[in-house]
Amino acid sequence: MKRRDYTQEFKEQVLRECQEVGNVAVVARRHNISANTIHTWRRKVRETGSTKPLPAADVKRLRELETRLARFSTENDRLKRIVAEKELQITIMEEVRDSKNPR
């Protein structure tokens, strides 16, 4: 299979048409392109806001930021669990303290 390069205008036209028609497969058949190609363009628009490819430096920076965000999200989840455990321990200790006969 040969890779074809499509113009930005063509990509935008096809994506607009998909939005109007509501069916990617029909538009793909009409333009004689793969539905997967259109889905890839749609994904790129969701991720970057445009079908234009990002410069390599921007792609690298975006991946680094995504990695950092994932790492921070994991760390945030871990810290939330620790805080929840500590709150539970404090609640238990307060109940023991307030009980009349702690044994």
Residue pairs with C-beta under 8 A, 6 or more apart in sequence:
4 33
6 33
8 51
8 52
11 41
11 51
12 51
14 27
14 31
14 33
14 38
14 41
15 38
15 41
15 42
15 45
15 51
17 27
17 30
18 24
18 27
18 38
18 42
21 27
24 35
24 38
24 39
24 42
25 35
27 38
28 34
28 35
28 37
28 38
41 51
44 50
44 51
45 51
48 54
48 62
54 62
96 102
